[in-house]
Amino acid sequence: MHKLASRVNVIGSTKIEESLRIIEQHPEIISLGAGEPDFPAPKNVISAAERFLEKGYTHYSPMLGRKEL
């Protein structure tokens, strides 16, 4: 077993950890965070993604969004 230095005790939990703990304790809370869909992507979505990737859309969108959307 490894022993950690005592200074690690000053490290607090993150807001994400706190949020997840609260969500686990309250089943009535619906998390709108990132998730994993339980269905495959439709073919038209895959085709559209391929077209945009080929056009060079390989980064996050601007914070204010894209006018064309």
Secondary structure, 3 states (H helix, E strand, C coil): CCCCCHHHHHCCCCHHHHHHHHHHHCCCCCCCCCCCCCCCCCHHHHHHHHHHHHCCCCCCCCCCCCCCC
